[in-house]
């Protein structure tokens, strides 16, 4: 039986700490000529779990303005949303 607190050779213990300080951030999506509207819409739905109508509005705004805010929330959530959008090589930026 192992004693709590003892190190086990070859095993690395990683402790995740919540470093949230309550600052809100936003994910900005940039327009490109590489993806179709349908590709962008589906990825937005996957990233922020919104309706097709809302995703279509966000994709159209991004197309017309060159960029748009796709998500607003905690930094940890923004990192997750950005990561999903970038799965298909969409260009994003997180701003605090």
Beta strands, then each sheet from edge to edge (+ up, - down):
strand 1: 24-30
strand 2: 67-74
strand 3: 92-95
sheet 1: 2+ 1- 3+
end
